[in-house]
């Protein structure tokens, strides 16, 4: 990666570089908070619904407003960091995220809360790719960088899984508002640390931003999801559903056209999707993202509405899910070496599908162990086994200029799969309410079908060569976005 560093001669107030350990700590803190806020609201949803009188669709938008802006602007955020400077963009994203958290924490209407969550997602889309590029440009190529990226990825994975537990503690002992307001002091500390400690870098190759691409893909996803959500309440043939779905499809078609013909530096080069490995990994990530986001959301509601657990109790019940992800992710380097990437992907997806099938048969009469914890361990453990191998498959043989972009596309597919999948499953549940022994059973059966479909997608992936690269001990989940050089991913295994 070609970068330029501002020196004291060109920028009088540029701080001296800090130690590598401090750099890792700062960017990992930021990444942890960005990923944490995907799931931290789940156990607080009933409290939000009660105080702000949110309807089911509004409740969905509290979650999805964050997911969609996060996904839609993620690639644009990475390009902005390269063009305008990683430290500058990192600080700008943190400022937007902290301000949105303050607005959301003080919200007194559903519209204000949802708008704040959307602004949070935009801030996260700016911060998340900048964290990884700062890490890469601050640490020399070699084993030290590989270990640092593995730590960064592990922190991100734990942040996503720990959201329910932390959200439960804050909601039960303080208020649902605390899950948003806590970001304000943390963001302020991170901003001050970044201004004092980080050295500015930027990519000399980055010339322009694909604003049209970012606007069309984000509008398309928002309109598509709005139509899906309206379909359950107004009917799938009503204008409330058909018009936004049509507008979303047209916007996404414009996005594809712009990427193929007009964008000089496309946000998502379509040539990347011609690889069978990349397209298969992308499909797996999309399907598992749809199933994975749904499990946190529906289980949070199930435990509080049907099992009558408190927010704290529900958060604690998610702790084994979190541990299962960590243990499974830690085991992937050795398992890839022993059985290969494709068999591990198939196994992990089928383990998750088994857990979803088990979860679908659970009733309120089951105890917490057999009704929540054991099936949840299978669900999240299987996904943990798939996480890093999906990225390895997608980036195998990638050129230095493409590896970061491919990782970014994978993360976008996960976020998009999660948000659209959650909207579709909620609409499906609303239409089938009353026809299941538990109104959540249908969602879990569908999630099981999605996980099974991802196993089929893994089965048709091209067989990896015998010289398939190994991941180092300690590598866990794939990075969310940013420029990862393929030598790091493939030779040192930092995926």
C-alpha positions in Angstrom: 0.0 0.0 0.0 1.4 3.4 -1.0 1.0 5.8 1.8 2.3 9.2 2.8 2.9 10.4 6.3 2.6 14.0 7.3 5.8 15.1 9.0 6.5 17.9 11.5 7.6 20.1 8.6 4.3 19.8 6.7 2.1 19.7 9.8 3.6 21.5 12.8 1.3 19.9 15.4 1.7 16.3 14.2 2.4 14.1 17.3 5.2 11.7 17.5 4.4 8.0 16.7 3.3 6.0 19.7 4.2 2.4 20.6 2.6 -0.4 18.7 0.9 -1.7 21.8 -0.9 1.7 22.3 -2.0 1.8 18.7 -3.5 -1.7 19.0 -5.3 -0.8 22.2 -6.8 2.4 20.7 -8.1 0.9 17.4 -9.3 -2.3 19.2 -11.3 -0.2 21.6 -12.9 1.7 18.7 -13.7 -1.5 16.8 -15.1 -3.1 19.9 -17.6 -0.3 20.4 -18.6 -0.2 16.7 -19.4 -3.9 16.6 -20.9 -4.0 20.1 -23.6 -1.5 19.1 -24.9 -3.9 16.5 -26.3 -6.3 19.2 -26.3 -4.2 22.4 -29.8 -2.9 21.8 -31.4 -6.4 21.5 -32.1 -7.0 25.2 -33.2 -3.4 25.6 -35.9 -3.6 22.9 -38.8 -4.4 25.2 -37.9 -1.5 27.5 -37.6 0.9 24.5 -40.9 -0.4 23.2 -42.7 0.2 26.5 -41.3 3.7 27.1 -41.5 5.1 23.5 -44.5 3.0 22.4 -42.7 1.6 19.4 -44.7 -0.7 17.1 -43.1 -3.9 15.8 -41.9 -2.2 12.6 -40.4 0.7 14.6 -38.7 -1.9 16.9 -37.1 -3.4 13.8 -35.8 -0.1 12.6 -34.0 0.6 15.9 -31.8 -2.4 14.9 -31.8 -2.1 11.2 -31.2 1.7 10.9 -27.8 1.0 12.4 -27.1 -2.1 10.2 -28.1 -0.6 6.9 -26.1 2.7 7.2 -23.2 0.7 8.6 -23.3 -1.7 5.6 -24.2 0.9 3.0 -21.4 3.3 3.8 -18.7 0.8 4.9 -16.8 0.7 1.6 -17.1 4.5 1.2 -15.7 5.0 4.7 -12.6 2.9 3.8 -12.0 5.0 0.7 -12.5 8.3 2.5 -9.8 7.2 5.1 -7.4 6.5 2.3 -8.1 9.8 0.5 -8.4 12.3 3.4 -6.2 10.7 6.0 -6.8 7.8 8.4 -6.5 9.8 11.6 -8.7 12.6 10.4 -11.4 10.3 9.2 -11.1 8.1 12.3 -11.7 11.2 14.5 -14.6 12.4 12.3 -16.3 9.0 12.5 -15.9 8.8 16.3 -17.3 12.3 16.7 -20.4 11.5 14.6 -20.9 8.2 16.5 -20.6 9.9 19.9 -23.0 12.7 19.0 -25.5 10.2 17.6 -25.3 8.2 20.8 -26.0 11.3 22.9 -29.1 12.1 20.7 -30.4 8.6 20.9 -29.8 8.3 24.6 -31.9 11.5 25.1 -34.6 10.6 22.5 -38.2 11.0 23.6 -39.8 10.0 20.3 -39.4 6.8 18.1 -38.3 8.9 15.1 -35.5 10.6 17.0 -34.2 7.3 18.3 -34.3 5.6 14.8 -32.6 8.7 13.2 -29.9 8.6 15.9 -29.3 4.9 15.3 -28.9 5.6 11.5 -26.3 8.3 12.3 -24.5 5.9 14.6 -24.3 3.4 11.8 -22.8 6.1 9.5 -20.2 6.9 12.1 -19.4 3.2 12.6 -19.0 2.8 8.8 -16.4 5.6 8.9 -14.5 4.3 12.0 -14.4 0.6 11.3 -12.3 0.5 8.1 -10.1 3.2 9.4 -9.2 1.1 12.5 -7.7 -1.6 10.4 -5.8 0.6 7.9 -4.3 2.5 10.9 -3.2 -0.8 12.3 -1.6 -1.9 9.0 0.1 1.4 8.3 1.5 1.6 11.9 3.0 -1.9 12.1 5.7 -3.2 9.7 4.9 -6.2 7.5 5.6 -9.4 9.4 4.5 -11.7 12.1 3.9 -8.8 14.5 1.3 -7.3 12.1 -0.4 -10.7 11.7 -0.8 -11.1 15.5 -2.1 -7.5 15.8 -4.7 -8.1 13.1 -5.7 -11.4 14.8 -6.2 -9.5 18.0 -8.2 -6.8 16.3 -10.5 -9.5 14.7 -10.9 -11.3 18.0 -12.0 -8.1 19.7 -14.5 -7.5 17.0 -16.0 -11.0 17.3 -16.2 -10.7 21.1 -17.8 -7.2 20.8 -20.6 -8.6 18.7 -21.3 -11.5 20.9 -21.0 -9.6 24.2 -23.5 -6.9 23.3 -26.5 -8.8 24.8 -24.7 -9.3 28.1 -23.5 -5.7 28.4 -26.9 -4.4 27.3 -28.6 -6.5 29.8 -26.5 -5.3 32.7 -26.9 -1.6 31.7 -30.7 -1.9 31.0 -31.5 -3.8 34.2 -29.4 -1.6 36.6 -29.7 1.8 34.9 -31.9 2.3 31.9 -32.0 1.4 28.2 -30.7 4.9 27.6 -27.4 3.9 29.2 -26.6 1.5 26.4 -26.3 4.6 24.1 -25.1 7.2 26.5 -22.1 5.1 27.6 -20.6 5.6 24.1 -20.3 9.4 24.7 -17.4 9.3 27.3 -15.8 6.4 25.6 -15.9 8.2 22.3 -14.5 11.4 23.9 -11.5 9.5 25.4 -10.8 7.8 22.1 -11.0 11.1 20.2 -8.5 12.8 22.5 -6.2 9.8 22.4 -6.3 9.7 18.6 -5.5 13.5 18.3 -2.7 13.3 20.7 -1.1 10.0 19.7 -1.8 8.9 16.1 0.3 10.0 13.1 -1.6 10.9 9.9 -1.3 8.6 6.9 -3.1 8.5 3.6 -3.0 6.5 0.3 -1.5 8.3 -2.6 -3.4 6.1 -5.1 -6.9 7.2 -3.8 -8.2 9.9 -6.1 -11.9 10.2 -5.6 -14.9 8.9 -3.7 -17.7 7.0 -5.4 -20.5 9.0 -3.9 -23.1 7.9 -6.4 -22.4 4.3 -5.7 -22.7 4.8 -1.9 -25.9 6.8 -2.2 -27.6 4.4 -4.6 -26.7 1.2 -2.7 -27.8 2.7 0.6 -31.1 4.1 -0.7 -31.8 0.8 -2.5 -31.3 -1.3 0.6 -33.4 1.1 2.8 -36.2 1.1 0.3 -36.1 -2.6 -0.2 -36.3 -3.3 3.5 -39.0 -0.7 4.0 -41.1 -2.5 1.4 -40.5 -5.9 3.0 -41.5 -4.5 6.5 -44.7 -2.9 5.0 -45.7 -6.1 3.2 -46.8 -7.8 6.4 -49.0 -5.0 7.6 -50.5 -3.7 4.3 -50.3 -6.8 2.1 -47.6 -7.7 -0.4 -49.6 -6.4 -3.3 -50.3 -3.0 -1.8 -48.5 0.2 -2.9 -47.0 0.5 0.6 -45.0 -2.6 -0.2 -44.7 -2.5 -4.0 -43.5 1.1 -4.5 -40.5 1.0 -2.1 -39.5 -2.5 -3.2 -39.6 -1.3 -6.9 -37.6 1.8 -6.0 -35.1 -0.3 -4.1 -34.6 -2.7 -7.0 -34.1 0.2 -9.4 -31.6 1.9 -7.1 -29.6 -1.2 -6.8 -29.7 -1.7 -10.6 -28.3 1.9 -11.0 -25.6 1.0 -8.5 -24.6 -2.1 -10.6 -24.6 0.0 -13.7 -22.5 2.7 -12.1 -20.0 0.2 -10.8 -19.7 -1.5 -14.2 -19.6 1.5 -16.6 -19.1 4.9 -15.0 -17.2 4.8 -11.7 -13.5 5.4 -12.2 -12.7 4.0 -8.8 -15.8 1.7 -8.1 -17.0 1.1 -4.6 -17.5 -2.6 -5.5 -15.6 -3.7 -8.7 -17.9 -6.3 -10.3 -14.9 -8.2 -11.7 -14.3 -9.4 -8.1 -17.5 -11.4 -8.2 -16.4 -13.5 -11.3 -14.3 -15.7 -9.1 -16.1 -18.9 -8.1 -14.4 -18.8 -4.7 -15.4 -15.2 -4.0 -19.0 -15.5 -5.2 -19.5 -18.7 -3.2 -18.0 -17.2 0.0 -20.1 -14.1 -0.6 -23.3 -16.2 -0.8 -22.3 -18.1 2.4 -21.7 -14.8 4.3 -25.0 -13.5 3.1 -27.0 -16.5 4.3 -25.2 -16.9 7.6 -25.5 -13.2 8.2 -29.2 -13.4 7.8 -29.5 -16.3 10.2 -26.9 -15.0 12.7 -28.4 -11.5 13.2 -31.9 -13.1 13.6 -30.9 -15.4 16.5 -29.8 -12.6 18.8 -32.9 -10.5 18.0 -35.5 -13.2 18.4 -34.0 -15.0 21.3 -33.8 -11.7 23.2 -37.5 -11.1 22.7 -38.3 -14.8 23.4 -36.5 -14.9 26.7 -38.1 -11.7 28.0 -41.6 -12.0 26.5 -42.2 -15.8 26.8 -39.8 -16.9 29.6 -40.3 -13.6 31.5 -36.6 -13.1 32.1 -35.2 -9.7 33.0 -32.8 -7.9 30.6 -29.9 -8.9 32.8 -30.9 -12.6 33.0 -31.3 -12.6 29.2 -27.9 -11.1 28.8 -26.3 -13.7 31.1 -28.1 -16.5 29.2 -26.2 -15.3 26.1 -22.8 -15.7 27.8 -22.4 -19.4 26.6 -23.2 -18.2 23.1 -20.3 -15.8 23.3 -17.9 -18.4 24.7 -18.9 -20.8 21.9 -17.9 -18.3 19.3 -14.6 -17.6 20.9 -13.7 -21.3 21.4 -14.8 -22.2 17.9 -12.9 -19.3 16.3 -9.7 -20.3 18.3 -10.0 -23.8 17.0 -10.2 -22.9 13.3 -6.4 -22.6 12.6 -5.8 -26.2 13.7 -8.9 -27.5 12.0 -8.1 -25.8 8.7 -4.7 -27.5 8.8 -6.2 -30.9 9.5 -9.3 -31.1 7.4 -9.2 -28.2 5.0 -11.3 -25.1 4.5 -14.2 -26.5 2.5 -15.0 -29.4 4.9 -14.8 -27.0 7.8 -17.2 -24.6 6.2 -19.7 -27.4 5.5 -19.3 -28.8 9.0 -19.8 -25.4 10.7 -22.9 -24.5 8.6 -24.5 -27.9 9.4 -23.7 -27.6 13.1 -25.5 -24.2 13.1 -28.4 -25.6 11.2 -28.8 -28.4 13.8 -28.8 -25.8 16.5 -31.5 -23.8 14.8 -33.6 -26.9 14.3 -33.3 -27.7 18.0 -34.2 -24.1 18.9 -37.3 -24.3 16.8 -38.7 -27.2 18.8 -38.2 -25.5 22.1 -41.3 -24.4 24.2 -41.6 -22.3 27.4 -41.8 -25.6 29.3 -38.1 -26.4 28.5 -35.5 -25.4 31.1 -32.9 -22.8 30.3 -30.1 -25.3 29.6 -32.0 -27.4 27.0 -34.2 -24.6 25.8 -31.6 -21.8 25.2 -28.0 -22.6 26.1 -27.3 -25.9 24.4 -29.0 -25.1 21.0 -27.4 -21.7 21.2 -23.9 -23.2 21.6 -24.5 -25.2 18.4 -25.7 -22.2 16.5 -23.0 -19.8 17.4 -20.2 -22.4 17.6 -21.0 -23.5 14.0 -20.8 -19.9 12.9 -17.5 -19.4 14.7 -16.1 -22.4 12.7 -17.1 -20.7 9.4 -16.0 -17.1 10.1 -12.3 -17.1 9.2 -12.4 -19.8 6.5 -15.0 -17.8 4.6 -12.5 -14.9 4.4 -9.7 -17.3 3.5 -11.7 -18.7 0.6 -12.6 -15.3 -0.7 -9.1 -13.8 -0.6 -7.2 -16.8 -1.8 -4.9 -15.7 -4.6 -6.1 -12.1 -4.4 -3.8 -9.4 -5.7 -2.5 -6.7 -3.2 -4.9 -4.1 -4.6 -7.9 -6.4 -4.2 -7.6 -8.1 -0.8 -8.9 -5.2 1.3 -11.8 -4.6 -1.1 -12.7 -8.3 -1.0 -12.8 -8.2 2.8 -14.9 -5.1 2.7 -17.4 -6.8 0.3 -17.7 -9.8 2.6 -18.5 -7.7 5.6 -21.1 -5.7 3.6 -22.7 -8.9 2.6 -22.9 -10.0 6.2 -24.5 -6.7 7.3 -26.9 -6.6 4.4 -27.9 -10.3 4.9 -28.5 -9.6 8.6 -30.7 -6.5 8.1 -32.8 -7.7 5.1 -33.0 -11.2 6.6 -34.3 -9.8 9.9 -36.9 -7.7 8.1 -38.1 -10.6 6.0 -38.3 -12.9 9.0 -40.2 -10.4 11.1 -42.7 -9.9 8.2 -43.0 -13.7 7.9 -43.6 -14.1 11.6 -46.3 -11.4 11.6 -48.2 -13.2 8.9 -47.9 -16.6 10.6 -48.6 -15.5 14.1 -50.9 -17.9 16.0 -50.2 -20.9 13.8 -47.1 -22.1 15.7 -46.7 -23.6 19.2 -44.4 -20.7 19.7 -44.6 -17.6 17.5 -40.8 -17.8 17.2 -40.6 -21.4 16.0 -41.1 -20.4 12.3 -38.2 -17.9 12.4 -35.8 -20.5 13.8 -36.9 -23.1 11.2 -36.2 -20.6 8.4 -32.8 -19.7 9.9 -32.0 -23.4 9.9 -32.9 -23.6 6.2 -30.5 -20.6 5.6 -27.7 -22.3 7.4 -28.3 -25.5 5.5 -28.3 -23.6 2.2 -24.9 -22.1 3.2 -23.6 -25.6 3.6 -24.7 -26.4 0.1 -22.9 -23.3 -1.2 -19.8 -24.4 0.6 -20.0 -27.9 -1.0 -19.8 -26.4 -4.5 -16.8 -24.2 -3.7 -13.7 -25.1 -5.7 -11.4 -27.4 -3.8 -8.5 -25.6 -2.2 -5.0 -26.5 -3.4 -2.9 -28.7 -1.2 -0.6 -25.9 -0.5 -3.5 -24.0 1.1 -2.1 -21.4 3.5 -2.4 -21.9 7.3 -3.6 -19.5 9.8 -1.4 -18.8 12.8 -2.5 -19.9 16.3 -4.7 -17.3 17.7 -6.3 -16.1 14.4 -10.1 -15.9 14.9 -12.8 -14.1 13.0 -12.4 -12.2 9.7 -12.0 -8.4 9.8 -15.0 -6.2 9.1 -13.4 -4.0 6.5 -10.3 -2.1 5.4 -7.2 -2.7 3.4 -5.7 -6.1 4.3 -2.8 -7.0 2.2 -3.0 -10.5 0.8 0.5 -11.4 2.0 -0.9 -10.8 5.6 -4.0 -12.9 4.8 -2.4 -15.7 2.9 1.2 -16.1 4.0 0.7 -15.1 7.7 -2.9 -16.0 7.9 -4.3 -12.8 9.5 -7.8 -13.4 8.4 
